[in-house]
């Protein structure tokens, strides 16, 4: 079974890779355009002519967000936000204090414009986030006596290159919808852009999963999301076949009509990942737990990504090397550079981070969980 599980992970990954690459390009061809501009590197795809702000679109998306997330927010409002078993005798590690000092230092350097630091200004993203990741692991260690970094050091280290590859796929999909772009990226050579961007992208999964480890130590997340009604059809092979086909069509739509299909960028990859596993007869453990009415891991990962999203957008706001957004129909009520409703995209993104990170873990340690059994 262990070898079989590994085989499933590899085949699912290959299938997802091919589909993510081919589907949007198919949409571009259906629109009657050439695919060459979408394959330029650094990115140089034509800008999408999106419609301006619409109260109808804003209201419809807001209503959808409320309807799909209200049961979770309601339970959070009724829960206790304290930690499960705080270990008061555990000291905050010295390397955690060093990480906090480094984070503070690089935060100041990122948001100021000292002439002597001008040549290094655009390189502050990685040290800020690496320091933040170390800080999160120090906090986790203080709270529970264990952290992702100290409990699984090899896995934690591998998350960095895996994260870079993971986020490059979202960068590829963004070429077709142009929901965000990086200022001054065109000034860099191909190799310069690849290396600098890969270093920055390598922090995504370690940050989300390190914070996820902390979120699971909060009482409300541990106790309030494990008793939803069971959803047995959630593991139905037929349902995931349909959802997989819909996701493929949606990815084609991002290349064909991006102004309508752009939200699927944050949903389709996760759905396809599970669909490929289902087609191979492998039931994802996270999906199985959710089908039993336990949303602990799903909602905790969503919140972890949302909180990380806040810090991504905050530290981006006054930085020199930054990104900006172009989200059709909802560009109003900004929090930093991001339209307020855009933050909802971090919720499904967190679940995707969990699915990919856990699949990586089970590939390294078949049959095991990176989360303690008492949590799940």
C-alpha positions in Angstrom: 0.0 0.0 0.0 2.9 2.4 0.7 4.3 2.0 -2.7 0.9 2.2 -4.2 0.3 5.5 -2.4 3.5 6.9 -3.7 2.6 5.8 -7.2 -0.7 7.6 -6.9 1.0 10.8 -5.7 3.4 10.8 -8.7 0.8 10.0 -11.3 -1.6 12.6 -9.8 1.1 15.2 -9.9 2.0 14.4 -13.5 -1.6 14.6 -14.6 -2.2 17.8 -12.8 0.9 19.3 -14.3 0.0 18.5 -17.9 -3.6 19.8 -17.4 -2.5 23.0 -15.8 -0.1 23.7 -18.7 -2.5 22.6 -21.6 -5.9 23.8 -20.5 -5.4 27.6 -20.5 -3.5 27.5 -23.8 -6.4 25.6 -25.3 -8.6 28.5 -24.3 -6.3 31.0 -26.0 -6.5 29.0 -29.2 -10.3 28.8 -29.0 -10.3 32.6 -28.8 -8.4 32.6 -32.0 -5.1 34.1 -30.6 -1.6 32.9 -30.7 -0.1 31.4 -27.6 3.4 32.9 -28.1 2.8 36.0 -25.8 1.7 33.7 -23.0 5.0 31.8 -23.1 7.3 34.7 -22.8 9.7 34.8 -19.9 9.8 37.0 -17.9 6.0 37.2 -18.3 4.8 39.5 -21.1 1.3 38.3 -21.9 -1.1 41.0 -23.2 -3.1 42.8 -20.5 -6.7 41.7 -20.1 -9.3 44.4 -20.8 -11.4 43.9 -17.6 -14.7 45.7 -17.0 -14.7 48.4 -14.3 -16.2 48.1 -10.8 -19.7 46.7 -10.7 -22.0 46.8 -7.7 -23.8 43.7 -9.1 -20.6 41.7 -9.4 -19.4 43.0 -6.0 -22.8 42.1 -4.4 -23.0 38.6 -6.0 -19.4 37.7 -5.0 -19.9 39.0 -1.5 -23.2 37.0 -1.1 -21.4 33.8 -2.4 -18.6 34.3 0.2 -21.0 34.9 3.0 -23.1 31.8 2.1 -20.2 29.5 1.8 -18.2 30.6 4.9 -20.9 31.8 7.4 -21.2 28.4 9.2 -17.4 28.5 9.9 -17.3 32.1 11.1 -20.4 31.4 13.3 -18.6 28.6 15.0 -15.5 30.7 15.4 -17.6 33.3 17.2 -18.8 30.8 19.7 -15.4 29.3 20.4 -12.5 30.0 22.7 -9.5 31.6 21.1 -7.0 30.5 23.8 -4.4 27.8 23.2 -5.2 24.2 24.1 -2.4 23.4 26.5 0.0 26.3 26.8 3.4 25.2 28.2 4.3 28.0 30.5 7.5 26.3 31.5 8.8 26.3 28.0 11.1 29.1 27.1 10.9 31.1 23.8 14.0 29.8 21.9 17.0 32.2 21.4 16.8 31.7 17.7 13.2 32.9 17.8 14.4 36.2 19.3 17.0 36.5 16.6 14.3 35.9 14.0 12.1 38.6 15.5 15.1 41.0 15.5 15.9 40.2 11.9 12.2 40.5 10.9 12.0 44.0 12.5 15.3 45.0 10.8 14.3 43.9 7.3 10.8 45.3 7.7 12.3 48.8 8.4 14.7 48.4 5.4 11.8 47.3 3.1 9.6 50.3 4.0 12.3 53.0 4.0 14.5 54.4 1.3 18.0 54.7 2.7 20.4 55.7 0.0 23.1 53.3 1.2 20.6 50.4 0.9 19.3 51.3 -2.5 21.0 48.5 -4.4 19.6 45.9 -2.0 16.1 47.3 -1.6 14.3 44.8 -3.9 15.9 41.8 -2.1 14.0 42.3 1.2 11.1 40.0 0.5 12.9 36.7 1.3 14.6 37.8 4.5 11.4 39.2 5.8 9.5 36.0 5.2 12.2 33.7 6.2 12.5 35.6 9.5 8.7 35.4 9.8 8.7 31.6 9.2 11.3 31.1 11.9 9.3 33.3 14.3 6.2 31.2 13.7 8.1 28.0 14.4 9.5 29.6 17.6 6.0 30.6 18.7 4.7 27.0 18.0 7.6 25.6 20.0 6.8 27.9 22.9 3.1 27.0 22.8 3.2 23.2 22.4 6.8 22.1 22.6 6.9 21.2 18.9 7.0 23.0 15.6 7.0 22.0 12.0 10.7 22.9 11.7 11.9 21.0 14.7 9.6 18.0 14.4 10.2 17.3 10.7 13.4 19.2 9.7 13.9 17.3 6.4 10.3 17.9 5.4 10.4 21.5 6.4 13.6 22.1 4.4 12.1 20.4 1.3 9.0 22.6 1.6 11.1 25.5 0.3 12.0 24.2 -3.2 8.6 22.5 -3.4 6.9 25.9 -2.7 8.9 27.6 -5.4 7.7 25.0 -8.0 4.2 25.2 -6.5 3.8 28.9 -6.9 5.4 29.0 -10.4 2.2 27.2 -11.5 0.1 30.0 -10.2 2.3 32.5 -11.9 1.8 30.6 -15.1 -2.0 30.6 -14.7 -1.9 34.3 -13.9 -0.5 34.9 -17.3 -4.0 34.2 -18.7 -6.0 36.3 -16.2 -3.5 39.0 -15.3 -4.9 39.5 -11.8 -1.6 40.7 -10.5 1.7 42.0 -11.9 5.1 42.8 -10.5 6.5 46.3 -10.8 9.8 46.6 -12.6 9.9 42.8 -13.4 10.5 43.6 -17.1 13.8 45.3 -16.2 15.3 42.0 -15.1 16.9 39.4 -17.3 15.3 36.0 -17.6 17.8 34.3 -15.2 17.7 37.2 -12.8 13.9 37.1 -12.7 13.8 33.3 -12.3 16.3 33.2 -9.4 14.9 36.2 -7.5 11.3 35.1 -8.0 12.0 31.5 -7.1 13.7 32.6 -3.8 10.6 34.6 -2.9 8.2 31.9 -4.0 10.0 29.4 -1.8 8.5 30.9 1.3 4.8 30.4 0.5 4.3 26.8 1.7 6.6 27.0 4.7 4.8 30.1 5.9 1.3 28.8 5.5 2.1 25.4 7.0 4.1 26.8 9.9 1.2 29.1 10.8 -1.2 26.1 10.3 0.7 24.3 13.0 0.0 27.2 15.4 -3.7 27.5 14.4 -4.3 23.9 15.3 -3.2 24.7 18.9 -6.0 27.2 19.3 -9.0 25.8 21.1 -11.7 27.0 18.7 -10.1 25.3 15.7 -9.4 22.1 17.6 -12.9 21.7 19.1 -15.5 23.5 17.0 -15.1 22.1 13.5 -15.1 18.4 14.0 -18.8 17.7 14.3 -20.4 18.9 11.1 -22.9 16.5 9.5 -21.2 13.7 7.5 -21.0 14.2 3.8 -20.5 10.6 2.5 -20.9 11.6 -1.2 -17.8 13.8 -0.8 -15.6 10.7 -1.6 -17.8 9.7 -4.6 -15.7 8.9 -7.7 -18.5 10.0 -10.0 -18.8 13.4 -8.3 -15.1 14.0 -8.6 -15.1 12.9 -12.2 -17.7 15.6 -12.9 -15.9 18.2 -10.8 -12.6 17.3 -12.5 -14.2 17.9 -15.9 -15.8 21.1 -14.8 -12.4 22.3 -13.5 -10.7 21.4 -16.8 -13.4 23.4 -18.6 -12.8 26.3 -16.1 -9.1 26.3 -16.8 -9.8 26.4 -20.5 -12.1 29.3 -19.7 -9.3 31.3 -18.1 -7.6 31.4 -21.5 -10.8 31.9 -23.4 -12.8 34.4 -21.3 -10.6 35.4 -18.3 -12.9 38.2 -17.2 -15.5 35.5 -16.2 -13.4 32.5 -15.3 -10.5 34.2 -13.3 -11.8 33.0 -9.8 -11.3 29.4 -10.8 -7.5 30.0 -10.7 -7.8 29.5 -6.9 -10.2 26.5 -7.0 -9.5 24.4 -10.1 -6.0 23.2 -9.1 -7.1 21.8 -5.8 -10.2 20.2 -7.3 -8.1 18.6 -10.1 -5.5 17.4 -7.6 -8.2 15.4 -5.7 -9.9 14.3 -8.9 -6.7 12.8 -10.3 -6.2 10.9 -7.0 -9.8 9.7 -7.1 -9.5 8.5 -10.7 -6.5 6.5 -9.5 -8.5 5.0 -6.7 -6.7 6.9 -4.0 -8.9 8.7 -1.4 -7.1 11.7 0.0 -6.9 11.5 3.8 -7.9 15.2 4.2 -10.9 14.6 1.9 -11.9 11.4 3.9 -11.8 13.3 7.2 -13.9 16.1 5.7 -16.5 13.6 4.4 -16.9 12.4 8.0 -17.9 15.9 9.0 -14.5 17.0 10.4 -13.5 20.3 8.9 -10.7 20.9 11.4 -7.8 20.7 8.9 -9.7 22.3 6.0 -10.8 25.4 7.9 -7.5 25.7 9.9 -5.5 25.7 6.7 -7.8 28.3 5.1 -7.4 30.6 8.1 -3.6 30.1 8.1 -3.5 31.2 4.5 -5.8 34.2 5.1 -3.6 35.4 8.0 -0.5 35.0 5.8 -2.3 36.8 3.1 -2.8 39.8 5.4 1.0 39.9 6.0 1.8 39.4 2.3 -0.3 42.4 1.4 0.8 44.5 4.3 4.5 44.0 3.8 4.0 44.5 0.1 2.3 47.9 0.5 5.3 50.1 1.1 8.0 47.9 -0.4 9.9 48.9 -3.5 9.7 45.5 -5.2 6.0 45.0 -5.1 3.0 43.7 -6.9 -0.4 45.3 -7.8 -3.8 43.8 -8.6 -6.4 44.0 -11.4 -9.5 42.1 -10.3 -12.5 42.7 -12.5 -15.7 44.1 -11.0 -14.7 44.3 -7.4 -11.9 46.8 -7.4 -13.2 48.9 -4.4 -12.6 49.0 -0.7 -8.9 48.3 -0.7 -6.9 46.9 2.2 -3.3 47.7 1.1 -3.0 46.8 -2.6 -5.7 44.1 -2.5 -9.4 44.7 -3.0 -11.2 43.6 0.2 -13.1 40.8 -1.5 -9.9 39.5 -3.0 -8.8 38.2 0.4 -11.5 35.5 0.1 -9.2 33.8 -2.5 -6.8 33.0 0.3 -9.3 30.6 1.9 -9.4 28.0 -0.9 -5.7 28.7 -1.5 -4.9 27.5 2.1 -6.7 24.2 1.4 -4.6 23.7 -1.8 -1.5 24.4 0.3 -2.6 21.8 2.8 -3.3 19.2 0.1 0.0 19.7 -1.7 2.0 19.9 1.5 0.4 16.8 3.0 0.9 14.8 -0.3 4.6 15.8 -0.2 4.8 14.6 3.4 3.2 11.3 2.7 5.5 10.8 -0.2 8.5 11.2 2.2 6.8 9.2 5.0 4.1 6.9 3.6 1.3 6.1 6.0 2.1 8.9 8.4 0.5 12.2 9.3 2.4 15.5 9.8 -0.3 16.5 12.3 -0.6 14.7 15.7 -3.3 12.1 16.0 -5.0 13.9 18.9 -5.7 16.9 16.6 -7.4 14.9 13.9 
